């Protein structure tokens, strides 16, 4: 497997993309959310669902989060590399979801995202994502 460094500028842009994803969910900014994925993206969130295309994942996230109270999606431990001429990233996620009525914890999911990224005229986008759940809890 051939690994090449990614420029510091690209690392910053990709890290910002991943944080923008989390921020867009927490703020329910769906136009911002749609800037994170390529139009033909593929996303596999395991038992939560699988989607093809920006429209499918956007509709799911918007519908699901409409019923929730505040959320806190935290993205950490971001690693980015060029592997066999494909830019990939792994990032840890810790997602806290609360009940809309009582603001109490309803779900907490921790795991990691493995992303394949593409550079577009609008910046870096997630082309493929796989979420691996490490731990989930519900109250």
Helices and strands as residue ranges (DSSP letters): E 3-4, H 8-26, H 30-34, E 37-44, G 46-48, E 50-52, H 54-66, E 68-83, E 86-99, E 105-120, E 123-138
